[in-house]
């Protein structure tokens, strides 16, 4: 199994919760099981991180702006991994378009609960991207049950496609620090040597820091020796925080050390009297878990995901009530028995949250996605014996059959053996877009006995749905293959239509290749009434195969109307196939055919086709939207 991961956040210089999550999970995932190939995409140079692991490929894509869209997206399109994991909710658009199974982790929807805590641009971006990812991702991992509920409520996400995977804590790193000298060192550096209450996180509105500071003011008066340490980088709308502190007259008792070095955080947590995190909203609340693992009592909010993490091991408060926050701080400073009980319960609860367990859950989801995708591909390639149902993939409301070339020829042979008239159609995106606008044509296609995928666009559309056609059955290749089979089996071919002289020239070339082939060339024009003499000629010739080259949709409508009267067992509209066989129009070089650009070659050779080609971008949009809706 080949798994690709967006590892861009794992190498940020000052990691916050999302960055720590990405790094911890990736470190565990790449060691979770052998036999898996991993490709990690970075924006910044990762140094020696994971460089020694032979099954891990590290790719650096340096780009300053729009990295996900301009660097990662095209790289994934070229790589085509079995499955892709996005740890930070921004899914590259090429992943669903290429049909790559994807798992996206969504951490929180706090901007929906507290829009005033975000800029207008942030809100619009987050709403647009999260709504898209909720539909486009094959599966979603939510940090908490609260985030899962929000995805369902705000964006109508399918409950079955969301799994809750809680975060973990590094048990080796976050544990009680007992070294008195080390504790004294961090107190001196961060809290001027005094006892302190600790806040850890970015200083931004949804963290409720202003209200926390105001709630601390009475505590500062009652306990002059206590400091409040606000550890974290400056966030949006935090410019007036210092003004609030100064206005309250508690400047000397509030320390703002900025970002805390990773090596200091466990000791800082262990030295604190308590961790204070009365956030308005959290998707998980990793500092709560880290504090509990260090044996530090916790005060946090009774809202969003925080009760899920804290359980009965913390003091839960209404984050909108300064009085409740103040009272809870006072309890933590004056009740040693309470502090000890919270410490013991917190240590026990934190031990149940490990990164190993989280990574194992993510890996299992990735493995399930890969397994389901393989199952769909195998089903699409399933055998089709006489009388059995043929697998199909529905694209733009048309079921299109999935057969290998060998199975297609067997189906045709069975139809000829049965003797009853059957209609086959080879469909490309242009056909399908026309059928979506002309209901009569769509009805013709749906009535056909066999609908086969001709055109690389259909293969791509199937991949977008997480499925795969067994083969691409092109009309241009089908005609010569039928001639080969007819010569071998003694079937008679009837070529009908095409430009004047083309059917006759194509017949000559096919006879030259197969001297025993019985073939009739009839360049008659289509007629709404048959005409009766044409029907009579066809019946008198008694062919097994009738290949009609009137062009779509005329040929398919003609077969649908008059096919039963001709009594020919197999009737197929073949479009311009006879032009290629006759040498009137050159076919695209094999290299162009292999990469699915035959349509572009034909446009180059026949510029007048540009109007018809306008159906292609419309097909991409329609099929892409259909795939998103089905997911």
N, C-alpha and C positions, 0 to 999 in steps of 0.2 A: 504494500500500500504506500502510495506517495502522498504526503501531506505537506501543503504549503501554509505558511503562517506570516502574517504581517507582524514583524518584530520591531517596527520602527520606534515604538514607545519604550521598548526595553532598554534603550541606550541613551535616554534623555539624561542630561547632566544633573538635574535636580528633580529626581522622581517624586511624584505624588502618588496617590492611591492607584490610579489607573496604570501608571508606569510600573509601580511595584508589582501589581497584579500580573502584567504581561511578562515581566522578567521571571518572577517566581514560577508561574505556570509553564513557561517555555523550558526552564531548567528541569522541571520535573517531567514534562511530557517527553522530551527527547531521550529520557532514560526509562520510560515506562515499559517499553517492550521492544525486543529485538525484531529484526525483519521489517522494520518500517523505515522508509526513506523520508527525510525531512528537508524541506527547503525553507530557509528563513530569509525574509527580505528586510533590509535595513535602509534607513535614510542616512545615518551617520556610521562612521567606521566603528565596528564593535570591538576592536582590539583583539585580544586573545580569547574572548568569551566563547566557549564551546568549540574552539578551533581544533581541539584534539580529537573530536568525535568523528570517525570516518563516515558515519551514516548521516551526517548533518552537512548540508550545503549552505553556505552563507553568501548571499548576494547583496552587494551594496549598490543602491540606486540613488546617487546624489542628485537632489533637486530641492530648490529653496521653496517653491510655491506649488500648491495643489499636487503634492507628491502622490497621494492616493490615486488621483485621476490621470496624471500625466506620466507617472513612472511605474507605479505598481500595477495599474490596470493593464497596460499593454504587455508588461512582463508576464503576467498570469495568462494572458491570452496565448502567448507563445509557449509557455511551460505546460499548460493543461494538466495540472495535478489531478489525482483521484478525488481529493477533497481539500477545501480551504477553510482555515479558521481565522476569523478577525476578532482579536481580543478587545477592540475598542469601538465597536458599533459602526464604523465607516466602511461599508462594503464597496469594493471597487465595482463599477458598473459592468465590467466585462465578465465578471464571475457568473451572474445569472444569465447573461446573454450567451455565454459559451456553454451553458448547461453544467457548470462545475458545481457539484454539491457543496453547500456552504453552511458553516456554523458561525453565527455572530453573537458575541457577548454584549448585552445591553446592561449597563451598570445602573442607570437611574433615569427618571423622567422628572427631575426636580423642577425644571423650567416650566412644566405644565402646572405644578402646584404653586410655585412662587415666581410668576413671570417677571415681577418687578425686580427680581434679583439678577436679571440678565438684560443685556442690551437688546434692542429690537432686532438688530442683525443676528445676534446669537440665537434668539428665539426662532426667527424665521428659518435659519440654517438647521437648527436642531430639529424643529418640527418636520421640515421637508425631508431631511436625511433619515430620521428615525422612522417616519411613516413609510418611506421607501424601503428601508431595510426590514421593517416588520413584514412586508409583503414579499420582498425579493429573496431574502435568506431562506434556505431550505429548512433550517431549524434555528432556534434562538435559545441561548443560555442566559438566564436572568440571575443576577446575584442573590436575589431574595424573592420571597413570595409577594412582597409589596410591589416590586418592579414588574413581576409577572401580571399582577392585577392591573397595574397601570397600562401595560401594553395592550391588554384586552379592552380596557375601558376607553382609552384615548384613541387608539389606532385600530381597534377591531381585529387584533391579531388572533389567529386561531389558537385556542387554548392548548390543543394537542401538539402544536409545533413549538411550545415553550417548555423548557426544562429548567428547574431551579437548581443551580450549582453554587452553593455558598463558597465564599472565599476561605482561605486558610491563613495560618500564621506560622512563621518560621520558628519552630519550637527550639531550635538550637541557638538562635539569635535572641529571640524575645523570651527571656526567663528572668526570674528575680536576680538582680545584681546585689551580692552580699558584701563586696569589697568596700569597706568604709572609706578608704582613701579615694577610690573612684567616685563614690557618691558625693563626697565632699568636693571633689574636683568639679563635677557638673553643677553642683549647687553654687559654687563660687563663680563659675563662668556664666551661668544662665540666670541665677536668682540672687546674686550678691551675697551668697552664703546663707540665706534665710530659708525657712520652711516655705513651701510654695504649692499653689494649685496650678495645674498645667492644662493649657489648651494646645492641641496639635492640629494643624490644618491650614489651608489657605485662608487668608483674611478676606472674606467676601460676604455679601449680605445673607445668603442662604445658610451660612454657618452660624448666624445669630450672634455675632461677636459683640455688636453694639449693646444688645440687651444683656449679654453676659457681663460686660464691663459695668453697666449700670447696676446689675444685681450684685456685683462684687463691692460696690461702694460702701454699703452698710457693713460688710465683712471687714473691709479695710479699716473702718473706724473701730470695730469691736476687737480686731486682732491686728494690731499695728505691725507685728512681726511677720505676718503672712504676706507673701508676694503672689501676684497673678502673672504667670509667664504665658505670653501669647506667642507660641512658636509656629512660624509659618510665613510663607512669602506673601507679599502684598497682592491682593486681588482687585477685581473691579469694584468701584464704589466704596473703597476702603480709605480714601484720602482723608476723610474727616474723622477717622477713628481717633487719631491723636488729639484732635480738638475736643472730642467727647471726654477723653481721659483727663485732659487738662481742666476742663470745665468742672468735672466732678471732684477735682482736688486730690486725685489719687496717683498723680504722675510718678511719685517716688516709689509707689508700691506695685506698679505695673511695668513689667519688663517685656521688651519686644526684640528678641534676639534675631528675628528673621528665620531663614531656613536652618533646620537642625541637621548637622552632619549625620550620616547613617550610623557611623560608629558610636555616636553619642546618644542616640535615641533610646536604646534599652536602659541605659543607666539613668537617663533623664526621667523616664517613666518610673523606674524603680525608686528614684529619690523623691518623687512628687507625693504630696499628701493624697491627691486624687487627680484623676483625669476628668476634665469638664468638657462635654461635647453636647450642649443643648441645641443641636442643629434644628433648623426648621424642616430640613429634609435630607435624608441620606439614602443612597441606593443600597448600601451595606453598612458602612461605618467601621472600616478597618482599624482605626485608632482604638476603638473600644476593645476589639479583640486583642490587639497588641498590649494594651494596658493590663487587661485581665491576665494575659500570659506572664506579665512581669509582676503579678501579685499586687497591682495597684487598684484601689477602689475606683469605681466609675460613677459619675453623674451624667445621665444622658436623657434624651427626649423619649416620651412615650408615644412617638409618632413614626410614621413611615416604616423603615426596616429595622430600626434600632431595637425595639422589643424582641424581634426575632434573634438578633445577635446576643443581646445582653441577657435575655431570659429573666431569671429571678436573682441575678448576680449583681445588679446595679440599682441605684436610685433613679427612678424614672420620673420625669417632671413634664409639665406642660411648657413647651418652649416659649409660649407667648406670655407666660406669667413670670415677671421678675421676682415676685414674692416667693413663688415656689422654688425658683433657682437659688435665691438667697437662703431660704430655710434649709434646702438640701445641702448647701455648702456648710452651713453652720452645724448640721448633724454630723457631717463627715469630719469636722474639726474637733468636735466635742464628745463624740461617742466612740471610744476605742473598741468596744465590743462589736459595734456595728461594722467598723472598719475591718476588724479581723474576720468577721463572718463573710463580708463581701470579698475579701481577699481569698479565702479558702474556696468559696463557691466559684469565684472567677477563675482561679487556677484550674479547677476541675472542668469547668465548661470550656475554657480555651483549649484544653488538651484534646477535645473532640473535633476541633477545626484544624485540619492539616492541609498543606499544599499538596501532599501526596494524594490525599483523598479527593481533593478538588480536581487535580490533573487526571486521576483515574476516571472520574466521571466525565470530564471533557473528552478524553480519549475514547471512552465507550460510545459517546454520541458520534464522534467522528467515524468510528468503525461501523456503527449502524448506518450512517449516511452512505458510506462507501458500499456496504452490503446491499442496501436498497437500490442504489444506482446500478450495481452489477446485476441484481435480480431483474430490474427493468430491461437492461440490455439483453440478458439471456432470454427473457420472455419475448422480446422483440425479434430474436433470432430463432424462436421455437419452430420445430418442424410442422409442416402442414401436409398431412396425407389426405388422400381422397375422402371427401365427405366431412372432414374435420374443419372446425372453425379456424380461420386465419387470423393471426394477431394483427391488430391495427393500431395506429396512433391518430388521434383526432387533432387536426390542425384547422383552425378557423371553421369549426363545425363540420368538417368533412373527414370521415374515417378513411385513412390511407393505409393500405395493407403493407405489412412488413414481411418481405420474402427475400431470400437469397436468389442469385441468378439461377442456380440449379433448381430451387423450389419453384421459381416462376416458370421455367420451361416444363417442369413436371405438371404444373397446374394447366398449362396450355395443352399439353398432351392429353390430360384427362378430359378436358373440355372437348377436344376433337374426338376422343373415343366415345364420349357420351352422345355426340351428334347434334345436340340442341344448340341453337344460337346463343352465343355469349359475347358480351361487350367488355373490352379492356380499354382503360384510359391511362395514359401517363401524364401526371399532373406536375406543373411547375408553378412557381409563385405568381407568375403573370396570369396563368389560367385561374388560379385560386382567387386572386383579387377580383378578376372579372366575374367569377361565380358568386362572390359575396355581394355584387351589385346587380346581378341578373339571376333572379330566383329560378327561372326556367332552366338556365344552364346548370345551376347548382343541383336541381332535381335530376338532370341528366347524369351528372357525375355520381350522385348518390344511388341511382338505379344501376349503375355499371356493376358487372359481376366481379371485376378486379380493378382496383384503383392503385396505381403504382407511383412511387415518388421519383419524379424526374426534375432535377434542379437542386443545386447544392443548398439553396435557401430552405428547402423543406427539411433537409438533414439537420441544418442548424436550428430550425424551429423545434424539431424533436429534441435536440440536445438541451435547448432552453427549458424544456419540460422535464428534463432529467431522464429522457428516453433515447432510443437509438434505433434507426431503421437498419434492418439486416443488410441491405444493399441499396445503392442508388440504381434504379432501373430506367435508363434513358431511352427514349424512343429512337434516337440516332444509333444506339448500339443494339437495340432490340431487333430492328429490321434485318441487319445482316446475320444476326444469330438465328433468327427464324428461318432465313434462307438456308443456312447451314443445316439446321435440324430438318427442314422440309426435304432437302436433297437426300439426306440420310434415311428418312422415314417414308419417303414417297408421297409427301403431302403436296398438294397443288396450291400455288400462290396466285392471288388476283390483286394486281396493283391498280388502284383507282384514283384518278385525279392528277394533281400536280400541274405545272405549267406545260404548254404544248410541247410534245416531244420528250419531256423529261422521263415519264414513266417508261416509254419505249427504250430510251437509252439506259436507264437503270436496269431494265430487264435484260438487255444485252450484256451488260457487265456481270450481272449475277449468273447468267447462263455460262459466261466465259469461265467463271470461278467454279460453277457446278454444272457440268454438261448434262447430268441426268435430271436437273431440276425442271419441273413443269411450272411454267410461269406465264400468266396472261397480263398484258399491259393495256390498260384502258384509260385514256386521258379525258374521259367524258367530264363535263362540268356538272356540278351539283344542280339538282332541280327539286323544287318543293314537292312535286308530285311523284318523285322517284327517279326518272320517269318509268312508266311500266316496261318499256322496251329494255331499259338498263337493268331493271330487276330481272327480267327474263333472261338477258345475256348472262348475268351472274349465276342464276339458277342452272342454266344450261351448262355452264362451265364446271359447276359443282366443285368449287375449291374448298379446301379445308381452312384456308386463311384468307381473309379479305383485309387488305391494308389500304386505308382510305387517306389520301393526301389532299384534303380540301382546306386544311388549316383550321385551327381552333377559333371559335367553337363550332364552325359549320360541320366539320367532319364528325364530331361527337354527337351533335344533334341529328345529323343525317342517319347515323348508325342507330341511334335511339328510336327514330321514327320508322325506318325501313329495314332494320337488321333482321327482324323475324321473317319478313317476306323473302329475303335473299336465301334463308335457310343455311347460311354459312356458319359452321360451328364456332369459329373465333374471328372476331371483327375488331380491328384496332385502328384508331386515328393516329397517323404517324407524322403529321405536320410536314416539315421540310426534310425529312430523312431521305427521300428519293433524290433531292437536290445534291446531297452529299455523295450518295452512291453513284449518281450519274456524273459527278465531277463538275456540275454547273456552279456550285458554291463550295469553296474550300472549307473543310472543317478545321477547327482550332487545333494547333499543335498539341501533341499528347501532354507536354508539360503544362500547358494552360488547362487542359481537361483535368489533370490530376489535382490541381489546386483549386478547382471549382470556378475558374474564371472564363469558361467557354462563352458565357453571355457577353463578357467584355470584349472578347475577340470578335464576336459577331457584330457587336456595335461598332467596332473599329472598321470592320470590312463593309458593313451596311449601316452607315450613319442614319439612314431614314428610320431605323428602328428605335430612335431615341424616345419617341412618344410612348412606345410600348414599355420601354425600360423605366418610365416614371412609376410603374406599378411596384418596382422593387423596394424603394424606400417606404412606400405605404405598407408593403407586406412586412417589412422589418418592424415597423411600429405596431402593426396589428398583432403579429405573431408574438412579439415581445410582451405586449400588454396581456395577451391571452395567457402566456406562460406565467407571468406574475400573478394573475388572477387565480390560476390553478394551484399555485403554491400557497 
